[in-house]
Amino acid sequence: WLGALNEVDLEFILTKRKSFKTDAKEELAKFKEEREMDEKRVEERREKIQEQVKAARENRSVIFNPRTGKMEEVEKEGFKLPF
């Protein structure tokens, strides 16, 4: 049946086969780029939350004392946990 095909038909079949491979490579590259952007966004969000937690720990004015079961004021200087 290959002998029955002319040159144009053969080239069409070959370009069609090659197009699948190139399309797959392009889709993979796009997927990797999107995944990288998502990971970067998640990492930035994680860093932002960690900075907020750190700032909250440094600036807190009351802390829970498990011995008394109450919230107690914390002195800014010489801060020590009551437990």
C-alpha positions as CSV (number, residue, x, y, z in Angstrom):
1,W,0.0,0.0,0.0
2,L,3.0,2.3,0.4
3,G,3.7,2.0,-3.3
4,A,0.2,3.3,-4.0
5,L,0.9,6.5,-2.0
6,N,2.5,9.4,-3.8
7,E,5.2,11.7,-2.3
8,V,2.8,14.3,-1.0
9,D,0.8,11.7,0.9
10,L,3.9,10.3,2.5
11,E,5.2,13.7,3.5
12,F,1.8,14.5,5.0
13,I,1.8,11.3,7.1
14,L,5.4,12.0,8.3
15,T,4.7,15.6,9.2
16,K,1.5,14.4,11.0
17,R,3.6,11.9,13.1
18,K,6.2,14.5,13.9
19,S,3.6,17.0,14.9
20,F,2.5,14.7,17.8
21,K,6.0,14.7,19.2
22,T,6.4,18.5,18.9
23,D,3.0,19.2,20.4
24,A,3.8,16.9,23.3
25,K,7.1,18.7,23.9
26,E,5.4,22.1,23.9
27,E,2.7,20.9,26.3
28,L,5.3,19.4,28.6
29,A,7.3,22.7,28.6
30,K,4.1,24.6,29.4
31,F,3.1,22.3,32.2
32,K,6.6,22.5,33.8
33,E,6.5,26.3,33.6
34,E,3.0,26.4,35.2
35,R,4.1,23.9,37.9
36,E,7.2,26.0,38.6
37,M,5.2,29.2,38.9
38,D,2.7,27.4,41.3
39,E,5.6,26.1,43.5
40,K,7.1,29.6,43.6
41,R,3.8,31.1,44.6
42,V,3.4,28.5,47.4
43,E,6.9,29.1,48.6
44,E,6.4,32.9,48.7
45,R,3.1,32.4,50.6
46,R,4.8,30.1,53.1
47,E,7.6,32.6,53.7
48,K,5.1,35.4,54.2
49,I,3.2,33.4,56.8
50,Q,6.5,32.5,58.6
51,E,7.4,36.2,58.7
52,Q,4.0,37.0,60.2
53,V,4.4,34.3,62.8
54,K,7.8,35.5,63.7
55,A,6.6,39.2,64.0
56,A,3.7,38.1,66.1
57,R,6.0,36.2,68.5
58,E,8.3,39.1,68.9
59,N,5.4,41.6,69.4
60,R,3.0,39.7,71.5
61,S,1.8,41.3,74.6
62,V,-0.1,38.4,76.3
63,I,0.6,34.8,76.5
64,F,-1.3,31.7,77.8
65,N,0.0,30.3,81.0
66,P,-0.9,26.6,81.2
67,R,-0.3,26.5,85.0
68,T,-2.9,29.1,85.8
69,G,-5.1,28.6,82.7
70,K,-5.2,32.3,82.1
71,M,-3.8,34.8,79.7
72,E,-1.0,36.9,81.3
73,E,0.7,40.1,80.2
74,V,4.3,39.8,79.1
75,E,7.0,42.3,79.9
76,K,8.8,43.4,76.7
77,E,12.2,43.3,78.3
78,G,13.5,40.2,79.9
79,F,10.8,38.1,78.3
80,K,10.7,34.6,79.7
81,L,8.0,32.0,79.2
82,P,6.2,31.2,82.5
83,F,6.5,27.5,81.9
